Amino acid sequence: MAIELKRVTKVVAGDTHIHATSLKLEEGRFNILLGTTLSGKTTLLRLMAGLERPTKGEIWFKGRNVTGLPVQQRKVAMVYQQFINYPNFTVYDNIASPLKVVRMPPKEIESRVHKVAELLQIEPLLKRMPGELSGGQQQRTALARALVKESDLVLLDEPLANLDYKLREELREELPKLFHDTGATVVYATTEPAEALLLGGYTATLHEGRVT
């Protein structure tokens, strides 16, 4: 089992965002977290990532209790609805940035960047700046930055919500295949039941902070 939440509760300023939630997700699978806006999806993803700590309960990853482990010590990548790229970096440098932080050798950085850029069909764009890209190309760049780390766990928080219909349809078809090739465990949050069906995989439904 890749991820297991054991009766996880998150309380913020007296308001319970996540209620004693237990959830098991298998390793290497594309998992869907379906819920309406404000159902607690983002909070649950942030708890899995280590960006927030639960008020109660435990989070286990690959048989290890990581509840108190800081995000820097977890092999986790997260992509948000609002794609975030460094405006003064080229596409190449945006993708390479997490590898440079850990001082990876330049040749390995170059190899990884080109590999993931080819996978996401943005290799011809590596010398461009984010301001020269379409919305779909910018989101692919953000996805590439998440993939290049070769993370064990990838968390996607409504990553296609701000794209136009055609691009959403294209990426919905591509994403499960793409992540299947990486072997990463993926948790994809969405508000749309139709999107959950199209993406396939195990689906957990979140309602008012409770997995149903």
C-alpha positions in Angstrom: 0.0 0.0 0.0 1.5 3.3 -1.1 -0.5 5.8 1.1 -2.6 5.1 4.1 -4.5 7.7 6.1 -5.5 6.5 9.6 -8.4 8.5 11.1 -6.8 11.8 10.0 -8.5 15.0 11.3 -7.5 18.6 10.5 -8.9 21.5 12.5 -8.2 25.1 11.5 -9.2 27.9 13.9 -11.9 25.7 15.4 -13.3 24.6 12.1 -12.9 20.9 11.2 -11.8 20.7 7.5 -11.1 16.9 7.6 -13.1 14.5 9.8 -11.4 11.3 11.1 -10.7 10.2 7.5 -9.2 6.8 6.7 -8.1 6.0 3.2 -5.8 3.5 1.4 -4.3 4.0 -2.0 -2.3 1.4 -3.9 1.3 2.1 -5.1 1.8 3.0 -8.7 -1.9 3.7 -9.4 -3.7 6.7 -10.8 -6.2 7.6 -8.0 -9.0 10.1 -8.2 -10.2 12.3 -5.3 -13.7 13.6 -6.2 -15.4 16.3 -4.3 -17.2 19.6 -4.6 -15.5 23.0 -4.0 -14.6 23.4 -0.3 -15.1 19.6 0.3 -11.5 19.4 1.7 -9.7 18.1 -1.4 -6.9 20.6 -1.3 -6.4 20.2 2.5 -6.2 16.4 2.1 -3.6 16.8 -0.6 -1.6 19.2 1.5 -1.6 16.8 4.4 -0.4 14.0 2.1 2.4 16.3 0.8 3.5 17.3 4.3 2.7 21.0 3.7 0.3 20.7 6.7 0.2 18.4 9.7 -2.9 16.6 10.9 -4.5 17.6 14.2 -5.1 14.0 14.9 -4.4 10.7 13.1 -1.5 9.3 11.1 -0.3 9.3 7.5 1.7 6.3 6.3 3.7 6.0 3.0 5.1 2.7 1.9 4.8 1.2 5.3 6.5 4.2 7.1 4.8 6.7 9.4 5.5 10.1 7.8 3.0 12.1 9.8 5.7 14.4 11.2 8.1 14.3 8.3 8.6 17.7 6.6 7.9 18.1 3.0 11.6 18.5 2.1 12.2 14.9 3.2 9.3 13.4 1.2 9.6 12.4 -2.5 6.5 14.3 -3.3 5.5 16.7 -6.1 2.3 18.8 -6.3 0.7 20.6 -9.2 -2.0 23.2 -8.5 -5.0 24.5 -10.5 -3.1 27.8 -11.0 0.0 26.8 -12.9 3.0 28.3 -11.3 6.2 28.9 -13.4 9.1 31.3 -12.7 8.5 34.2 -15.2 12.2 35.1 -15.5 13.3 31.5 -16.2 13.2 29.7 -19.6 11.1 26.6 -19.8 14.3 24.5 -19.5 15.3 26.3 -16.3 11.7 26.1 -14.9 11.8 22.3 -15.3 15.3 22.0 -14.1 14.9 24.1 -11.0 14.1 21.3 -8.4 17.1 19.4 -9.6 19.4 22.4 -9.3 18.2 22.9 -5.7 19.6 19.4 -4.8 22.8 20.1 -6.8 22.3 17.3 -9.3 25.2 17.0 -11.9 24.5 19.2 -14.9 24.6 16.3 -17.4 22.0 14.4 -15.5 19.8 17.5 -15.2 20.0 17.9 -19.0 19.1 14.3 -19.6 16.1 14.3 -17.3 14.8 17.7 -18.6 14.9 16.5 -22.2 13.3 13.2 -21.3 10.3 14.6 -19.6 10.0 17.5 -22.1 9.8 14.9 -24.9 7.2 13.0 -23.0 5.0 16.1 -22.6 5.7 17.3 -26.2 7.3 20.6 -25.1 10.9 19.9 -26.1 10.8 22.5 -28.9 9.8 25.1 -26.3 12.7 24.7 -23.9 14.3 28.0 -24.8 11.1 30.0 -24.5 10.0 32.1 -21.6 6.6 31.4 -19.8 5.1 34.6 -21.2 5.5 33.2 -24.7 3.5 30.0 -24.0 -0.1 29.2 -24.3 -2.1 28.1 -21.1 -1.7 24.5 -22.1 2.0 24.8 -22.7 2.4 26.5 -19.3 0.6 23.7 -17.5 2.7 21.1 -19.3 5.8 22.9 -18.1 4.4 22.8 -14.5 3.7 19.1 -14.9 7.2 18.5 -16.3 8.7 20.2 -13.2 6.7 17.7 -11.1 7.7 14.7 -13.2 11.4 15.6 -13.5 12.0 15.0 -9.7 11.0 11.3 -10.2 8.8 11.6 -7.2 7.2 8.6 -5.6 3.9 10.5 -5.0 2.4 13.1 -7.4 -0.5 15.2 -6.2 -2.6 17.0 -8.8 -5.1 19.6 -7.5 -7.5 20.3 -10.4 -4.6 20.8 -12.8 -6.8 21.1 -15.9 -9.5 23.4 -14.6 -8.2 26.6 -16.1 -7.5 25.2 -19.6 -9.8 25.4 -22.6 -12.0 22.5 -23.5 -9.9 21.1 -26.2 -6.7 21.1 -24.1 -8.5 19.5 -21.2 -9.7 16.7 -23.4 -6.2 16.1 -24.8 -4.6 16.0 -21.3 -7.3 13.9 -19.8 -6.4 11.2 -22.3 -2.6 11.7 -21.8 -2.2 12.0 -18.1 -3.0 8.4 -16.9 -0.7 7.0 -19.7 2.0 9.5 -18.8 2.1 8.7 -15.2 1.8 5.0 -15.8 5.1 5.2 -17.5 6.7 6.8 -14.5 5.5 4.3 -11.9 4.5 7.1 -9.6 1.5 7.0 -7.3 -0.8 9.7 -8.4 -3.7 11.4 -6.6 -5.8 13.6 -8.9 -8.4 15.9 -7.3 -11.4 17.0 -9.3 -14.9 18.5 -8.9 -16.2 16.8 -12.0 -17.7 13.3 -11.9 -17.4 13.1 -15.7 -13.7 13.8 -15.5 -13.3 11.2 -12.8 -14.9 8.6 -15.1 -12.8 9.6 -18.1 -9.5 9.4 -16.1 -10.4 6.0 -14.6 -8.6 4.5 -11.7 -9.7 4.1 -8.1 -12.0 7.0 -7.0 -12.5 8.2 -3.5 -15.4 10.7 -2.9 -14.9 13.5 -0.4 -18.0 15.3 1.1 -17.7 17.9 3.8 -14.3 16.6 4.9 -15.3 13.0 5.0 -14.4 10.2 2.5 -17.5 8.3 1.5 
